[in-house]
Amino acid sequence: MDPIIAATHADPYPYYAELRAQGGFTFHHGLKLWVASSARAVCAVLAHANCRVRPTQEPVPKAIASGMAGNVFGQLMRMNDGERQRCPRSAIAPALERVYAAQVRALVAARLITVNTDGLYKALFRGPVCVVAALLGFTPAQGRAISELTGDFVACLSPLSNDLQLTAAHSAAEQLRGYFIELLTEADSALLTAIKQRFEGDEETLIANLIGLCSQTHEATAGLIGNALVALRRQPEWRGASMDTLLAEVQRFDPSVQNTRRFVVEACEIDGVRVEAGDVILVLLASANRDPALNEQPDAFLLERTNRRSFSFGSGRHQCPGELLAMEIASATVREILDHGVNLDRLAWHYRPSLNGRIPMFSFVCD
């Protein structure tokens, strides 16, 4: 086990506890990076001005730098610091906070969920992006196309992707850009109007970050829904509980985004340890969530948890602006899956290959 493999391990949490016991901020010689595993260290890294989301010498991964996927990547607020992050965030975050929960539930309920492996896959990976597309003003047919293209585009975000996947990601980015160019001239949805009114950058940056909104929804929300289904499979008595309450604990207890990275641009001190310019820090969000210093009884799944705290959606200047929307979509989707009579007792799963995501891929076992 190492801190990266842990993300898709059947149960990484005892290993995370071992890392915290070693001090919470240590150097992993095999991976040649620092590992922040305690809540204190994670908070310090995410808040430090010298810890950036991309290395200075490689703002866009070399594998995609020469294509459209790289153009989009380079403008994403989540992949930038400073003004290139603040400008799109100041427009998108307030608009997302004003989306009505009832509207989200209605859009989720309007989607057909079939009780088989393919239906469950689409509910996790296609449905959430279709909801976001509808909120932005796309038609249902366009939303389906957007969700499939987003699935191709997100391949460019993973170092595990092969050349064919990267080629498809560039093509998807081109097509998504075309869809959003048309949307910006024709649609007048409440969400898109609110974003446009606040946005002060150029159109290409806005388009890139609207694509980014879809791409962040794609895998992170799929993992949130999937990990909720795993929890309900293991604890059937929770199936009648409030889905909002259940999801609030799922995102802390077993988050879909297990880790993120930061790159040190100037020598500084983190949690009492000196780090140098060029150092890489692996930030174990999921480990910090299980730190007893952050939450009492951290390894217990408690629906009614007092003062629940979590790093699953980040913290500080890079905290995910779509947290409330993701939670609403996930909550509504899990309820719809249950209402459609999906037999959770027949679910089997493995975790999708990933360096940071914990996303179950489901199948049904025969009786």
N, C-alpha and C positions, 0 to 999 in steps of 0.2 A: 504494500500500500504506500502511496505517496499522496501529497495534498491535491494533486490534479486527478489522479485515478479515482480518488475518493468520491468525486462528484457523482459517479455512476455506479458506485459500489452498492451492494444490497443494503448495507447499514454502515455508513461512514462515521456515525456519531461517536462511538467509542474511540475511534482513532483521533477525531477532533479533540476529544477530552484529553487524550495523551499529549497532543500538541500544546494545549493550554497549560497542562501541568509542567511542561518544559520551560515555561516562562511567558508564553503568549506572543512573543516576537523573536523569532529565531531564524538562523540562516540554514537553508537546505542545500547541502553541498552537491547532492546529486542533480538537483534541478538548477542550481546556481542562481537562486533567488531567495529573497527574504519572505518569510511566511508570517502574516499577522493572523493569529487565531483567537486571541482574547478580545472581549468587548472593548477594553481600554485601548488596545493596540489598533484595532479596526477603526475605532472612532478617531484616534490620533492621525492615522494615515489618511482617512477620507477628508479630514478637516485641514490637512497641511497644505499650504500654498505651493510647496516644492514637490508635491506628489501629483503628477499629471496623468491624464487618461491615455496619452500616446507618447512614445519616445520622441524626443526632439528631432532625431535624425531620420525618423521614419513615420511621419504623420499619417501616411496611408500605407497599408501592407504592400510590399513589393509585388506580390503575386497578382494584385488587381490594380496597381497604380496606373496602368496604361489604358484602362477601359472605362466604360460608363459606370460600372459598379464602383470603381475607385473614385470617380468624380462625385458620386453620391456620398460615399463613405467619408470623403474629406470635408464635406459640409455638414455632417450630422452633429447636432449639438452634443450628443452623448460622447462623441469622439473628439471633442474640442474643449479647450479652456478659454477663459477670457471672453472677449466680446463675441467671438464666433459661437460661443455657447450661450451667453446671456441673451443675445438678440432674439434668436428663435424661441428660447425658453420663455422669455417674458411675454411672448404672444400666445404660445401654445398652452402653457401650464394653466393660466387663468381660465381659458376657454374650456379646457377639459374638466375643470372643477365645476362648471356650470351645466354639465350634461345631466339631464334628469334620469334618476334611477328607473322610473316607470317607462321611459322611452327605451332604455336599454333592455329591460325585461320584455317589452313588447317585440322588439326586434329579434331577441333570442327565441321567443316563443313562436315567431313566424317561420322559423326554420324547421324543416323536416328532419327528424332524427330517426334513422333506421336502427333496429336492434340487431346489429351484427358488427363485425370487426371494422368494416369500411365505414359504417355509419358513426361508430365511436371515434374513429380517426378524424373524420370530417367535423364532428362536433368539437373536437379539441383544437385542430389545426386550421380548419377553414372557417368555422362559424365565427370565432372572435374577430377575425379580420373583416369578414362580411359585415359585422355589426359596425365596426369603425368606418368602413367604406360607406355604409348607409348613412351614418351620422354626418359624414362629410358631404353627402349629396349624390353619391353614385346610385344608379338603379340596381335592383337585385342581380340582373344579368352581369352588369359591370362589376358588381361586388364579387361575384364568383370568379370572374377573370382576375380581379385584383388580388384575391386571396391565393389563387394558384401561382400567379407571377411573384407574389411576395414569398411564397414557399421556395421558389427558385432563387430569388434574390438573396435570401438570408444565408445561402451557402457561402457567399463571399465573406461572411463575418466569421467563418470558422477556418482555422488552420488545417483542419482535417479534410477539407474539400479537395477533390481531384480536379484535373484540368477540364474534364467534361462539365462538371458542376460549375466551375468558375466561368466557363464560356456561356453556360445557360444563365448564370447570374448577370453577366454583362447584357445579354439579350433582354432579360427580364427588366433590368434597370432602364434600358431604352424604352421598352413598352410602357412601363409604369410612368416614366416621365411624360410620355405622350398622353396617357390618360389624365394626368394631373394638369397638363397644359390646357386641355379641353375643359376640365372641371373648373379651373380658375376663371375661365371666360364665360361659363354657362351657369354653373350652380350657385345657389344662394342659400344653402342650408344655414341654420343658426350657428352651428359649430364653425363652419368654414368662414362665415361672415365675421364672427367674433375674432377668429385668428387673423384674418386679413386686416381688420381694423387696427389691431395692435402691432402687426408686423412692420418693421422699419427697414428690413434688408431687401436684397434683390430677389427676383422671382425664382431664380435657380436655387437659391438657398432655401426658400420656402418650399419648393417642390421636393428637394432632397429631404427635408425634415418631415414632410407629409408622408413620403415613402418610409422614412424612419419610424414614424408613428405606427405604420402598418407592420413593419418588420419587428419592432419591439413587442407588439401585440402577439405576433405569430407564435413564437416559441415560449416566451415567458408565461403567457396566459394558458397555453396548452399544458405546460408543466404544472401550473397552479390547479387547473381543473383535474388533471391526471392524478396528482398527489392527493387531492381531496377524495377521489374515487378509491385510491389505495387505502386511505384512512377509513373510509366507510366499508370497504371490503373486510378490513381487519376488525372493525368495531361496529357490527350491525345496529347496535342500540342507538347510534348517533344519526341514523337515517331519517328520523323524525325531527331532528333538531333544526334550529334556525340555520339556514345556509350561510347567512352573513356571519354568524357567530362561529360556525365551523371553519369557514374560509379564513377568518381572522387568525385562528390558531394554526391552521395548516401552513399559512405563509410564514409563520414563525418557526414551527416545529420541523417542517420538511420542505424548505423553499425550492422553487424551480431554478433560481439562480443561486448556485452554491458559492461561487467566488467571482471576483473581478480582479483587475490588475491596476497597479499604479507604477509610474516611472519617475524616478527621482531626477530632477533637473539641476539641483544644487545640493551640495553636502549639507546635512542637517541632522538633528536628533529626533528620533521617533521612539516614544515610550522608553526613554533613557538609553537608547542605543544609537550610535552614530552610523549613518548611512551615507554613501558617496554618490556623487552625480553619475548617472548611468545605471545605478542599481535598479533592479526590478523587484516589486513587492507583490506577492500573491495575497489578496485580501479575502480571508475565509468568512464571508458573511454568515453562512450557515453555522459555523462553529461559534461565532460571537453570539448568535441567537440562543445557543445552549449554554452560555456562560452563566454560572450561578450569580455572578456579580451584576448581571443584567436582568435576569428573571429568576424568581424563586421556583424551585422544583422544575428546572429547565427541561428535564428529560421526561416529564409527565405531560400528556396531551390533555389540557384542561380547557373545556369550552368556556367556562366562566372564570377566566384568568384576570386577576386584578393587576392593573398597571402593566399590561402586555407591552413589551418593547421589542423591536425587531430592526435588523439592518437589511432585510430582504429586498427592499426597494431603494437601497442606498441610503445616503445621509448627506446633509449639507447641500453644497451647490450643485451636486450631480444626483440628488434624489430624484427618482423617477417621477416625472410630472403626470403620468397616467395611472398612478396607483389606485385612486378611487374608481376610475373607469374599469381597470383590469379586475378589481375585486367585484364590481357589479356584474361584469360579463361572466366571470367565473362562477359566482354565486347563482346567477340565473341559469347558466348552462348545466351545472350539477343538478339543480332542481328539475330541469326539463328531462335530463337523462333518467333520473329516478321516476319521474311521472310517466315516462314512456315505457317503463317496465323492464329496463335493462337489468338482467340478472347479475348483480355484482358478485354473487357467490361462485359464478363460473369464470370470473376474470383471471387471466394469467398475464404477466407482464415482464418485460425486461426494459432496461433503460437505454434510451437512444444514445449512440456514441457522441460524446461531447467532452470538452475540456473544462466546462464551467456549468453546464445545465444539467438538471435532474428531471428528465421528462420521460415518464413511462409510456411504453408502446404496448398496447393491449391486444390480446386475442382471447377467444373463448375456448375453454376446455370442454371436451365432450363429457356428458354424464356417464 
